[in-house]
Amino acid sequence: MDEQVDRAIAQGLKQRGIDVTTTPEVGLLGAADEEQLTFAIAQERVIFTHDEDFLILHQRGLEHYGIAYCHQNSRSIGEIVRGLILISEVLEPLDMHNHVEFI
């Protein structure tokens, strides 16, 4: 989870058994987006974000293990949690490699 994401989203996913880390938990608060991607690649994790800069990094061709994106304030916390659960249930890790999924 990117630092802009409401903690309730991470909590909702964790309660449903989904392995989630947040930017503060891994010591990346204030880190550049590229650093976030480097961490996610090392951990083979999908990044969930409201930050359009990650979409730009994707368009520039930077490697990543998936970006789940939702425009800020466009969905409720529950809708986001349900969307992320659906992504985790339907898509395999290889499906998300260098892929953006919009919520």
C-alpha positions, 0 to 999 in steps of 0.5 A: 500500500502506498502511503496515501492509502487509508489504513482501513483498506490494509486492515480490511485486506489483512482481516481477510487473510491477504498479505499486505504491507504498508509504506510506514510498516516497511520504512518507506514513508516519504520515499520516491515512487521509484524506491517504492517500485524497487521494494515491491519488485524485491518482494514481488508485490503489487502496489496499490495506489491513488498516485497517478505518478505510478501510472506514468512510471508504468508508461515509461516502461519501468518494471513492476509486479503490478499496480492496482490503481484507484483515483482518489475519492472515487470509491469507498473503502469497502469498494476498494477492498472488494476490488482488491480482493477480486484482483487477488482471487482472479489474477495470478502473480504472472498476470499482474507482472508489468500490468495495471489494474484499475479499480 
